[in-house]
């Protein structure tokens, strides 16, 4: 759009644009959690601008220094409801998600011709937020075989074992596994697949089932489309307790949780040669950026394998 065509740019404030962005998210059908998150981002921006006495600043006047100040404000922000946890300091992932949302707010403004470019691009690397290179625990194929081979003592333990293995093959989160019904298992062609709308993100995801995943399914009941496939215990802490018990019996020393099944699904697929884009779709990631962490894990394994040859030629 030409500048003269876009009259809104002359009067649009930063907070006014945040309100429009939030409204468009609601109209677009974003899930409740995402709308809530975007609302919190708007609140934080408003609190920062109030403190800086700049609540009426026009969107087109927002420059790098103001955005840099916002990010500093967020680093110093303490959540009063979580003061017992790390003094209320916001988690790295929370800060990265905050930056991603602010970036999306500016990007939408650029697309609509309200501003010429995104001010975040001007920030130095150290001014932006980064997730520390945290080790994401996952199981190798051999460890997963050992985990699934353990003789379980109770039906509840057996259900957790099978569900964990199924998640390692499909990348489904615990919350989605607790709700998984037979009606979610479909066979539109010759391939059996699981097709759900993710509880956490509201995004649909469809994953073909391999032989191992199919073997972990209990017998399908007649006329039982609405029954839960894996009747898991409700509390995540209890699920974690069973996972720990099974992995100890399997002699696996890694410290992992049920969520590690999702990391395992990604790492096993990439190690087997799957493309990053395909893995991103299986996990239901909104952006391939979220999936790239698994590629680096795989690169570590490749480096280990290559370095094994070092001693041969010494």
N, C-alpha and C positions, 0 to 999 in steps of 0.2 A: 504494500500500500504506500502511496506517496504521502509525505508528511501532511500536506494540506487536506488530504482526504480523511485523515484520522483526527477528528476534532476531540475525541475522547482523551487522547494523549495529553491534551492541554490542561485537563482538570482532574485526571485520574490520580488519586493518592495511592501510596503503597498499600495501606490498610484497606482502602476501597477495592483495590485489585485482589487482595487476599480474600475478601468477602465473595467477590465474583468467582474466584478460583474454587472456593469451598462450595459454593452453590452449584457450579458446573459438575463437581465431583458427585454431589447428591443426585443431580439430574441424570448423570451418566450411569448411575447405579452402582457406585463404589460400595464395597461392603461396609458394614457399620463400624468395624474397627478402623478401617482406613479413613473414613470420614471423621471419626473421632480424633485420629492422629493429626489430620490436616487442620482440624479445629484447634488442637493444642499448639501446633506450629504458629498459627495465626495469633494465639494468645501470647506466645513468647515474643513474637515480633512486636506486638502492641506494647508489652511490658518494657521491652528494650527501648522503643521509640518514646515512651512516656518518660523513662529515666533520662533519655538524651534530649527531652523537650522538642521532639521532631515528629509528633503524631500526624501533622498535616503535610508531611513531605510528599511531593509528587513522585509518582513512580519513575518518571523520566529523569528525576534529579538524584536518584539513588546511585551512589558511586561506590567504588571498591572499599574506601575507608569505612563507610557506614556498614557495609556487609561484613568487613573484617571485625568491626566493633561488635556486631551481632554475634559472630562466632566466638569472640572472646567472652562475651556475656554468657553464652551457653556453656562454655568451659567452666565458668565460675558458678553457674547456677547450681543450687542444691534443692533436691526434691524433699520437701518437709515430710512427706509420707514415707520416705525411705531413708530417714536420717540414721537409722541403725545400720544400714548397709552402706559401707564405704562412705559414711558421712553424708549420704544423700547425693553424692556425685553421680552424674549421668553416665551410663554405660557407653563404651565406645560405639557399639552398634546403634544405640539411640541417637548419638550425635551424628553418625554417618547418615542415618535415615532422615534426620532433621535437615542436613545439608542437601540431600537428594531431593527433598520436598521443596526447599527454597529454590533450588536450581530449576525444578519443574515449574514453579510459579513464574520465574523469570522467563523460562523458555516459552511458556504459553503466551506471555506478554510480547515476546519477540515475534512469534508466529502471527499474532493479531496486530502487529505494527504499532504497538504502544511504546516500545523502546527499541533502539537499534541493535543492542547486543546484551548478552548476559554478563553482569558485573562480576559474577563468581569467577569467570575466566581470568580476570585480572589478579586474582589472589595468588600469593606465593604458596608453594606446596605446604610449608609449615603452618600457614594460616588456616588451612583446610583440615577436615577431620579424616582420620584413617583408622581402619580396624587393625589392631596389632596382628602380626603374623602368628596367629594363635594356632596351635596344633589341633586339628580336628581328628579325633580318634575314629578309626574305622577298622573293620575286620578284613583280613585277606581271605581269599577263597578257601584256603586250608583251615583257617580259624573258624570260618563260618561252618564248614563241614563238621568240625569238632563240636561246635556249639549245638548244631542240630542233631548230633549223634548221642548227646547226653541222655541217659535214662532218667526221666523226670519222675518225681514222687507223687505229685498230685495233678488233677485235671487242670487246675488253675495255672500251675507251672507249665504244663504241656501246652496250654493255649498261648501263653506268653512266648514260649519257645517257637511255636509255629508262626505266630503273628510277626515276631521279630524277623524270622527268615523270609516271610512274605514281604515285609517292608524293605529288607535288603535287596530284594529283586525288583521292587516297584517304586521305592522312594516315598511311600505313603507315610505321613506323620502319624503319631500315636492317636491324636484326636480323631483323625479320619478313619483309622483302623477300628476304633471303638464304635464307630457309627456304620461301618461297612456292612451292607446288606447284600443278599444274593441278587437282588434286582440291579446292583451295581456291576455285576459280572455279566458281560454281554458277548455275543458271538455274531457280529454282523456279517462276517465272511467266514473264512476257515479258521481265523485266529481268535482265540479267546482273549478278552481284554477286560481290564477294570476301568470304569469310567465314572468319575465323581466330580463334584464341585468342591474344591478345597475349603475346609472350614476357616482356616486362618486368613486366606487371601481373597476368597470368593471367586477364584479363577477356576475354570473347568480344566481337568487333566484326564487324558486317556493313555493308558499304558498297556501294551500287549503283554501277555503272560507267557513266560518261558516254562520249560518242563518242571524245573524245581518249584517255581511259584505254584503251578497247578497241583503238584504232588503234596503241597502243604495245606491245600484246601480240604476241609472236612467233607464227608459225603453230602451232596446237595439234597436237601429234603424235598419231598414231593409237595407241591403247592405251598412252598415256604419262601416265596420271593421276598417277603417283608421281614424275614428273620435275620438277626445279626449273625455274621459268619464266624467271627472270633469273639465270643462273650468274655471279654477281658475284665479284670477287676477295675473298678472305677478310678481309684486314686492313682495318679502317676507315680507316687512314692512307692506304692505296693508293687506296681509293674516293675519299677527300677530294682526293687528288692529281689524279685524273681530273676531278672536279667543277671544281676550280680551272682546269685546263687548258681545259676546254670553255667556262667562263664568260669566260675571258680572250679566247678566240677570238670569243666572241659580243659582246665589247666592253662587258661588264657590270662596272662598277667596284665594286659592293658586295662586301664580304668575307663570303662565306657558305659554309656546309658542307652536307653531305648532309642533316643534320637540319633545315636551313632549308626543305626541301621540305615538312615537316610544318607549319611556321609558314605557309608559302605556301598550303597546302591550307585552313587555317583562315581566313586573311586573305582569300583569293580568294572563299571561300564567303560570308563575312560581308559583303564588299563587294558581292557579287551579290544580297544581301538575305536570305540564309539566317538562320533564327532561331538564337540562341545555344544553345538546348537541342539542336537538331538537330546543330549542329557539335560539341557536347560528345559526343554519341553516336557521331558519325563518328570522332572522335579517341580514343574509348574512355576519356574522363576519368571518374574516379570521382565528381567533383563539378564543378558548373558554374562554381565559383570559379576553377578552373584555366583555363577557357575565356575568362573575362572579360577577360584581358589582351589578347586579340585584338580585342575590341570597342573597347578604348581605342585600339588601333593604327588601327582603321577610323575612329574619331572624329577622330583626327589628320588623316587624309586628307580627311575631310569638312570639317574646319576650314580646311585648306589651300584646298580648292575654294571655300568660301564667301569666304575672305579675298582670293581673286583678284579679286573684284568691288569691293574697297575703292577701288582706283585709278580706277574708272569714274566714281564720283560725287564725287571730290575737287575 
